């Protein structure tokens, strides 16, 4: 690698991406490791992340050879309320990563669910899968069970079905079904294709309704099903191939949900 520049090595992938793909650190963390001089390529210490590498290059991190990257994998996770979808929280709140089973490899969330929302969250070890599933052009339907305070009529949801403009931001039309009244609250099923920040809550507030429970039940073809809060279940390789066009393992036994680990949450 002596004297090579990114222009000299257009093939391959950025080294930070390769390190992240091997499960050592996130891409940003890998960039910081490189800047700190903790990474070598073919025996030479590097301090800049603007470098492409190929499988032929020998990479070490903190003196240890970089393991071969894991195959792309995807998990279903039933996010409970009260957890933020981030690796660290400046306010010291518990995160989903404090709740996940310890045997899980380094994973990233596909999109987010806010602190008070619950239900299906997809997790992956592959940045490419994450970006693909989050792209607006993918347009996968996300379905939610929503409880609102009040006694709405079906026609009250027509503005959501037509699309809203809230504080200069355009919300695409939603599919809304009024399911049932339960005391002072009503249950509604909402389906969207965008997933903007707090989209459903903001839309309901715009028509005078307050959401007091929000559960994501599906993301594209992936369903929450009977997964209990805190449980994780891996998607089978065959399903990855069918839905995402990816290669993956297809174990004979059906994956079993992994229970919530008994571990102290980080504060």
N, C-alpha and C positions, 0 to 999 in steps of 0.2 A: 504493500500500500504506500510505499515511500513516494512522496511527491505527488500523490494523486489528489485531484480536486474533484468536486461533484461533476464538473464538466467532463472530466476524464472517465468518469464511471457512470454513464447514464443508465446502464442496466441495473436490475436489482431493485431493492427497496431502501428507503431511508433507514439508517441504523437504529434510530430511536423506535421506529415502527417494528423492526425485527426484534429488538429487546423486549418491547411490550408484548409482541406476539408469542414470545417464549414464556410469558407469564412472570417475568422478573419484576416488572414495575409498569405503571401506566406510561403512556407516551411522554407526557410532561415530566414525570419523575425520571424517565430514562434520559431525557435531554439534560436535566440537572445533574445526573450521574456523569454524563459525558463531560459537561462543563467543569465538573469537579475533578476530572482526570481519573475516574474510576474504571474507564473502559479502554481496552486495547483492541486493535484490529491487526491481525497478522504480526503480533509482537510489538506494535507501536502504539504508544499512548495517544489518544485523540482528545481534543477539548472542544471540538465543534461538531454539532449534530448534522450539519449540511454535508452529509456523506452518504453515498449509496453503497450497499454491500450486496454480495450474492452468496448463495450457499457454499461457494468455494472458500470464502473468507473465514478465517479463524478469529472468533470474537471471545473475549473474556470480560467479565464484570467482577470487580474486586478480586481479580486473580483466578476466578473460576470459569471454566469453559461454559459458553452459553449452550443450554440444552436445545435440542431440536424443538421447533414449535409444535404445540399440541394441535390436533385437528380441530376445525371449527366445531363448537358445541353450543347448544342453546338449552336454557332451563326455564321452566315456569316457576314463579315464586308468588305466593299469596302474601302480599304486603299487608301487615296490620296497620291500624291507625297509630299515630304517635311517633312514627319514624320518618326521618327526612331521607330523600333519595339522593344522597351525596356521600362521598368518601369521608369528608370531614365537615363539621359544622362549627362556624365561628361562635355560635351561641352555646355550644357544648351540648346540644341535643343529641339524643341517640339516633343513629343512622341505620339503614337497612344492613350495612356491612357489620354492625355489631350483632345482628340477629341471624346472619346466615350460618349454616353448618361450617365448622372449621375445616372439614375435608374438601370443601369446594375450592377449586383453583381460583386464581384472580379473575374476577368477572366485572363486566360493565353493565349498567342498566340500559335498556332500550327505552329512551324517553324517561319520563318521571311521573310519579304520583305525589301530590303534595302531602304535607304533614297529616292532615285530617282525612285523606282519602285512603281507600283500601282496595284490595282485590288483586287482579292479575298484573304482574310486572314481569317482563321478559328479561332474562339475564344471558349474557354471552361472553365468551372468552376472546371473541374476534371483532376487531374494530370495523372490518369490512361489513360484517353482518349488521352490526349496530347502525352504521351509516345507511345501509340499504333499507333497513326496516323503519328508520326515522324519516327518510326522504318523503316530502309531500307528494312527489310523483308516484310513489308506491300506492298511496291512496287506500291502504287497508282500513277496513271498518273497525272502529273501536266501539264496543258496546258497554253501556253502564246502567246499573240500577241506581236510581236517584230518589231520595226521600226529601220532599220539600214541606215546609210548614205552611199550612193554609188549605183551602178547599178550592183548588183551581178547576175550571171547566176545560174541556178539550180545546175549545176555540182560543183559550188564553195562550196556547203554545204556538199559534199560527205565526207570530213574528219569528220564532226560532226556526220554523219550517221554511220560512221565506228567506232567512239570512238577516243578520243584524249588522249595524255599524255602531260600535261602542268606542267612544273617545277616539274616533278617527281610525279605528281598526275594524276591518271587515271580517265577519264570521260567516263561513259558508253555511248553507242550509243544513239543518239537523233533522234526523228522523226522530220524532217524539211520539210516544204512546202513553196515554194516561191509563195506568193499570188499575189502581184501586185506592179508595180512601181508607185510612186507618186512624181513627180518632181525629186528632188535630192535624195530622200529616197525610200527604198523598204520596204514593209510589208511582214513579214514572220510569219508563225505559227510554234511554237516549242513545242514539248512534251517531258518531261523527267520523270524519276522515282526516281531520287536521291535527287535533291535539295541541292547540295553543295553550299557553300558560293559563290555568284556571278557567278554561273556556266555558265549561258547563256552569260553573258557579257564577261567573260574570254574566252569562246569558240569562240565567234564572233571575239574578238580581235586577237585570234590566227590565224584566216584566213584573217585578214586585214580589218575587218569591225567594225565600232563603233556603239554601240547601243545608240540611243537617245530617245527611249521610250520603256518601257516594262510593259505589263499589264498581270497579271495572270487572266485567265478566268475560270479555273476550278481546283479543287483539288479532285482527285478521282471522286466520283459521285456527288460532290457538285459544283454547277455552280454559277458564278457571275450573270448571267442573266441581268436583268434590274436594279439591285441595283445601286443607284447613289453614287458618292464619299461621304464618311462620314456616309452612312446609314448602319444600322445593322438589321439583320433579324434572328430570332431564327428558328432553325431546329425543325420540329415537332417530337413529341415523336415516332410516327409510323416509321418515317424515321430513327431515331436513332436505333430502334429495328431491322429494316430491314438491315441497312448498318453496324451497329456495334455490333449487338446482345445485346443491352442495353435496360433497362426499361426506360420509360420516359412518361411525360404527352402528351396527344394527344388532344389538345383543339379543339372544334368544329369549331371555326372560323379560317380561314387561317391567320397565323401571318402576320402582316403588317410591312413594313420596318419602322424603327425608324429613324427619321431625325437627322441631325447633331445638337447637343445641342448648345444653345447660352451660352457659358461660356468662361471665360477668361482662356487662356492657361497658365500653370505654366512655369516659366522660371528659 
